[in-house]
Amino acid sequence: MRYYAVEGMQFKDIIGQEDAKRSLCVSAREGRIPHARLLYGQPGTGKLQLAIAYAQYLACPNRTESDSCGQCPSCLQYGKLQHPDLHFAFPIYKEKPGRESVCDDFIGKFREIVLDRGYFSQNDWYAAIGAETKQGVIYEAESSEILRKLSLKPFTADGFKTMIIWLPEKMNTACANKLLKILEEPPQKTLFLLVSEEPEMLLSTILSRTQQMKIPGLPEQTIAENLMERDDEMDVREARSIAHIANGSWLRALQAVEENAENSALLQQFINLFRCAWRVGVRRDYAALRELREWSTEMASTGREHQKNFLQYMQQQLRENYLRNLHCEEINYQTVGEAAFSDKFAPFVNERNIEELMRQADLAQRQIEQNGNARIIFFDLCQQIIVLVKK
């Protein structure tokens, strides 16, 4: 994926979230610094970046009203995520059976993904450490590491030892219970910053010992402006379309940018399928039946992953066209190209056929996953669509 990484760890480098930045700076300047904060919200809104920028702000001896200086020795160390008073915990996996791994085993990878990508998902992180098929966990052994690190004297006499826990909801029960004890009696001059996507999964006793701050989704205008700022070739209409699809998440916007190239091919296959089916079913143009047979053969040659991707994409577009037909623009998420086709196609996806269209697409996907004959599956799907588009 092509990422638009943040350029540093200061507040000024984080997209939007002006209210959150202002609140964090004011509390720091006024000396209202709780020993544990919980920043929570949907993925891709800048929670982790805010936590790091806040920790850097507290450590900076030359901070202004709104940001750290970015140039002092402390800020330079924070810029590399290597300040001696900055520590991280995050979900990992056991590298070797019988030995509980700790986050320091993966700290190099974590620094790398934060600095290189800026915004990233759980799946991105698991891919980076080779754990795509494993469940990320913060193990019991990590609680002992947290206590050990925070028991050390701060590097600077008037500074904080900061522990940033990314996705604390991934702590196993033993780790969560031990963390609770640390939060109840925290070591002197320590700061916990918990960055969560599912705070409801945390122990209620942990929640009660944190000052909670919800990080909202980014406004569409903010996302669109930042997309155009980072890509000179992106026009306003495309940027606004992607911003709407992103639904408040900068990460989702980046994913949409990357998916556009692949989705353009899927969209063309979707258009070819339904145009030919309409020609056969509505206009009685039986020459299009031959084109559908060719379309099925072509789809059969693309490989299982592409076939499954297409059927998932087909179900998504059927949903979007149905919502468009119902004039539900506020929950209709399509690119400019998809919307252009839907202007005329949407009326053919209605309450009389939407359920059966979705059922047939889902059935085809399950048959493909069961290694059925792809050419037969797709041609059968074509015949079902010919009947359904007439309703």
N, C-alpha and C positions, 0 to 999 in steps of 0.2 A: 504494500500500500504506500502511496506517496503521502507523506505527512507534512503538514505545515507546523513545525515545532515552534513553541514559544522560544524567544531569543535569550531568556535568562530566567532568574528566579525572583525577580522583583514584581511588585504589584503592577507596574506600568506595562509589563510584558504579558499580562493575563487578559484574555478577551472578556470585555464587559465586567459584570459583577461589581459595579461601582459602589453600590450600597454596602456590600459585604466588606470591600476594601476599606471604606470609610469607617465602618463600625469597628473593624479590627484595629485600625490605626488609633482611633479615638480611645478605645479601651486601654491600649498600650501606653499612650501618652498620659492618661489619667491614672495609671497604675492599677487599673482594674483587670488583673490578669488571673483568671481562674486556673487552678492547677490541671484541669481537664476540660477540653472543648471537644464537642462532637460536631463535625461538619458533614451534613448529609444531603442527599439529593440524587437525581438520576445521573447515569454515567455521562461523561463528556461535558460537564459544565464548569470545570476548573477547580474542583474541591481540593485535590492533591496539590495543585499549583498554589492555591491560596494558603494552604497549611505551610508549605515551604517558605513562601514569601513572608508570611507572618512571623515564622521562626527567625528568618533572616532579619526582619525589621527589628525584632526584639534584641537581637545580638549586635546590631549595628551601632557603633558609638557616635556616628555622624548622621543619624536619620533625620529626615525632614518631617513635616506634618503628614505627608502622604506616602513616603516611601523610604527605603534604605538608600544609602549613598551609592552602592554598587561598586565602590572603588577601594574601600578600606580592606585590610587583610582579612577581616571576618567575612565581608561580602564576597571576596574572591574565593575563599574556601567554600562558602555556601554555593557559589556559582558552579563548583565542581561536586557539590554534595559531599564534601569531605571535611567539614568542620568537626573538630573533636567533640563538640557538645551536641552534635546532631546524630540521631540514631533512627533506624527504621525497623519496622516489623511488617510482614506481608505474607500472604499465603504462598506456601511452597509444597514440595512433595518429598517423600523419603527417597534419597538417592540410593541407599543401600539397606536391604532388609535387616531388621534387628537394631538399627541405629536411627534415632530421631534426628533428622536434619534441623539446623537452625538457620535463621535468615542470613547470617554472616556468610554462609556457604554460597549464597546467591547475590550478595550485595553488589558485586561488580556488574552483573547483568541488570540489576534493578537501577543502579545509577545510569547505566547506558541507555535503557529504554526511556527513562525520565528525561535525560538530557537530549537524546537524539530525536525522540518522537513528540515529547511534550504531552499530548493527549493520547491515551491508549486505553484499551479495554482489558477486562480479565482474560479474555481469549488471547489477546495479543501477548500478554504477560506469560501465560501458560505456554504459548508457542515459543517464546523467547528462551524459556528454560527447558524445552523439550518435554512438556507435561500436557500436551493436547488431550490425551486420553485419560488423564488422571484428575482427581479432585484436589484442588488446592486447599491446604489446611495450615493454620497457625498452631503448631503443636505445643504440648505442655512444656517441653524443654525451653521454649521461647520465653516463658514467664520468668524463668530463672535468669536467662540472659538479660531480660529487661531490668530486673532488679539489680543485677551485677553492674550493668552499665550506668544506671541512675544512682548507684551508691558511690560512684567515683566523684571526686571534687570537680567542679566546673573548670573549664580551661581558663575562663576569665572570672575574676573574683565577683563581679556584679552581674554575671550572666546566668542564663538558664541552661539546664540540661534538658534537651527536647527529645521526646520519643514520638515519632509519627507512626501511627498504626494504620496502614492502608487495608481496608476491608476487614475491620475487626470482627464482623459477623462470621468470618471464616475460622475463628478460634474454636478449638474443640472445648468440650465442657471443662476439662481439667485446667486448661490454660485460662479460660474465662474466669473461673473461680479464683485462681491465683492472682489474676490481674485485678479482680475486685478487691482483694486484700491490699494490694499496692495502692489502689485508688483511695481506699479508706484511710490509709496512713502513708501518704506519699513522702518520699525523701525531700529534704529541703531544696528549694530552688529548682524544682523539676516542673516540666510542662508536658502534659499528654495531649496530643492532637489526634483524635480518632476521625478517620475519613471513611464514611460508610455510604453504601448504596442501598442497603436493606437494614435500617436501624431497628426495625421491628423484630429482627432475628437476634438482637443483643439481649442479654439478661436485663430485666427491668431494674435491678439493683445497680448495674453499670450505668444505665441511662440516667438514673436519678443522681448520680455523682458527677455528671458532666453538664457543662453549660452548652445547650444545643443551639445550633445555627443552621437553618435550612438554606441551602444554596439553590436558588431557583433556576429554571431553564432560561436560556439566553433569548432575548427578543429576536424575532425574525430579522428585523432591520439590522441589528448588530451582527448577526451571522452573515447576512448578505453583503454588508459593507466590508467585512473582513475577508470574505471570499474574493471579492473584486480587488481588494487591496493586494492580495497575494497572488492573483492571477490576472494579468493585464488583458488576456484574451476572453475573459468571462464577461458576458453582457448582463445588464440589469435583470432582464427577464429570467435568464437561467439562474442567476444568483438568488433571486427571490423564490424561484421554484424549489431549489435545493434547500434554502433556508426553511421553507414550509415543511418539506419532507423531514428535515432534521428535528423538528418538534422540540426545539430548545437545546439540543445537544450539538456542540461543536464537533465532537467525535463523529456523530452520525452524519453531519454535513460532509466531513472528510471522506467517510465511507461512501456517501452518495456520489461524490465527485469521482471516486475511483471506480464505482460500479457503473457509471454512465457508459463507459466504453463497452463493457460486456453486455449491459442491458440494451444497448442500441441494437446488437445482434439478436438478442432474445425478442426485442420488440418487433423487429422485421419478420422473424419467424412467426410470431403471434399474429401480425397483420396478414401475412400470406395465408396462414391457416384459416382465419375467419373470413377473409375476402373470398377465398375460393369456396368455402362452405356456404357462404351467402349466395354466391353466383349459382351454385348447384341447387340449393334449397329454395331460394326465392325467385331467381330468374330462369331456372331450368336450363342453365348453361352447362351441359354435361361434358364439355371439353375441360371444364375446371375439375371434373372428377379425376381426369388423368393427371392434372397438376397436383391434386391431393395425394395421389398414389406416389408421385415423384417426391413430394414433400415428406411423406412417411419414410420412403427409402433413404432420403437424405438425413432425416432425423435419426434413423437407425444406425447410420454410419458415424455419428458424432461421439459416441461413448456414453457410458452410463451416467457419469457425473453431470455432463451437459444436459442429458435427457431429464434427469431429476431436477436440475436447476431450471430448465424450461417449464416443467410442469408446476413447480412452485411459483415461478414467475407468472404463469398463466392464471393460477388461482388468485394471485395478488391483483393482477390486472382486471380479472372478472369482478373482484370486490370493488376496486376503484371505479370501474365503469358503472356498476350498479349504484354506488353512492353518488356518482356524477348524475346519473339518470334521476335520482331522488333530490338533486340540487343540494346535497350536503357538502358544499365546498369547504367548510371549515375543517372537516375530517377527511378530505379527499387529498391524497398525497401522490402526485404524479410529476414527472419531468415535463419539460416543454414539449418534447417529441411525443411522449405518451398522451399528453393532454390534446395535442393537435389531432391525433387519430381518434381520440375519444369523442371529440366534438360531434362526429357523425356516427360513430359506432355505439356509443352509450345506450341509445334507445333500444338496441337489440338485446341488451342485458337487463331483464326486468323481473318482476315478481313471478311471472309465469314460468321462467326457465332458469333463474339463478341457482336454485338449489340443485337441480339436476346437472347443470353445467359444472358446478363445483364438485358434485359427487363423481362425475365421469372423469374429471381431471385428477381427483384424489385416487380413484380406482386405478387409473393408468399409472400413477406414480407408485402405488403399492405393487403393481404387477412388474414394473421396471425393477424395483428394489428386490423382487423375488426372481430376477433374472429371466423374465418371460421374453418371448420373441418380440423385439422392439418394433420391427416393421409391422407385424400384425397388430400389436397394441396401439400404435399410433394411427394406423389406417382405420381400426375400429373406432378410435376416438373421433376421427374425422367424420365417419358416418353418423355418429351420435350427434355431433355438432350440427351437421346438415339439417337434421330434424329439429333440433332445439332452437336454431336461430330463426325459424319460421314462426315461433310462438310469440 
